[in-house]
């Protein structure tokens, strides 16, 4: 199964990295590496993540890594990372295109 990152998700990682890097560039790199590793593991068991509560769709799921939600969509043969954001926030429906 192939893993792809949406432009939104890529930009989310950049924003997260930039925010953390204001205080600690080493920590910022470690966080981004951790989030990417968690996303790579999704391809092995895509249905292990829970349904996104705000959507309740079988094909859109999420995994939590510490205080971040990694939201992804399951397609035949691939996983699309849709967005990555802090877990205390609601799913940002307005910034994600969902067919």
C-alpha positions as CSV (number, residue, x, y, z in Angstrom):
1,X,0.0,0.0,0.0
2,X,1.3,3.5,-0.9
3,X,1.3,6.5,1.4
4,X,0.8,10.0,0.1
5,X,0.6,13.3,1.8
6,X,-1.9,16.0,0.8
7,X,-0.6,19.5,0.3
8,X,-2.6,20.5,3.4
9,X,-0.9,17.8,5.5
10,X,2.5,18.8,4.2
11,X,1.8,22.4,5.2
12,X,0.6,21.3,8.6
13,X,3.9,19.6,9.2
14,X,5.8,22.7,8.2
15,X,3.6,24.8,10.5
16,X,4.2,22.4,13.4
17,X,7.9,22.3,12.8
18,X,8.2,26.1,12.5
19,X,6.2,26.6,15.7
20,X,8.2,24.2,17.8
21,X,11.5,25.4,16.2
22,X,10.9,28.9,17.7
23,X,11.9,27.3,21.0
24,X,14.0,24.3,20.0
25,X,15.1,23.3,16.5
26,X,16.2,19.8,17.6
27,X,12.8,19.1,19.2
28,X,11.1,20.3,16.1
29,X,12.9,17.8,13.9
30,X,12.2,15.0,16.4
31,X,8.5,15.8,16.5
32,X,8.2,15.9,12.7
33,X,10.2,12.6,12.4
34,X,7.9,11.1,15.0
35,X,4.7,12.2,13.2
36,X,6.0,10.9,9.8
37,X,6.9,7.5,11.4
38,X,3.5,7.2,12.9
39,X,2.0,8.0,9.5
40,X,4.2,5.4,7.8
41,X,2.9,2.7,10.2
42,X,-0.7,3.3,9.0
43,X,-0.1,1.4,5.8
44,X,0.3,-1.8,7.7
45,X,-3.1,-1.7,9.4
46,X,-5.2,1.1,8.0
47,X,-8.4,0.2,9.7
48,X,-6.7,0.2,13.2
49,X,-7.2,3.9,13.4
50,X,-10.5,5.1,14.8
51,X,-13.1,6.8,12.7
52,X,-12.9,10.6,12.9
53,X,-15.7,11.4,15.4
54,X,-16.7,14.6,13.6
55,X,-17.3,12.7,10.3
56,X,-18.2,9.1,11.2
57,X,-17.0,7.8,7.8
58,X,-15.4,4.3,7.5
59,X,-12.8,5.6,5.0
60,X,-11.6,8.5,7.0
61,X,-9.7,7.6,10.2
62,X,-7.1,8.9,12.5
63,X,-4.3,7.9,14.8
64,X,-3.1,10.0,17.7
65,X,0.5,10.7,18.4
66,X,0.9,12.4,21.8
67,X,-1.1,15.6,21.3
68,X,-1.5,15.4,17.5
69,X,-4.2,13.9,15.3
70,X,-3.1,12.4,12.0
71,X,-6.2,12.1,9.8
72,X,-6.1,9.9,6.7
73,X,-8.3,8.5,4.0
74,X,-8.2,4.9,2.9
75,X,-8.3,4.3,-0.9
76,X,-7.8,1.1,-2.8
77,X,-4.0,0.6,-2.8
78,X,-3.1,3.8,-1.0
79,X,-3.5,5.9,2.2
80,X,-3.8,9.7,1.9
81,X,-2.7,11.8,4.9
82,X,-5.3,14.6,4.9
83,X,-4.2,16.7,7.8
84,X,-2.2,16.8,11.1
85,X,-3.3,19.0,13.9
86,X,-3.4,19.4,17.7
87,X,-5.7,16.9,19.3
88,X,-7.7,19.4,21.4
89,X,-9.1,20.9,18.2
90,X,-12.0,19.7,16.1
91,X,-11.4,18.3,12.6
92,X,-11.0,21.3,10.3
93,X,-13.6,20.3,7.7
94,X,-13.4,23.7,6.0
95,X,-9.8,23.2,5.0
96,X,-10.0,19.6,3.7
97,X,-11.7,18.6,0.4
98,X,-13.6,15.4,1.0
99,X,-15.3,13.7,-2.0
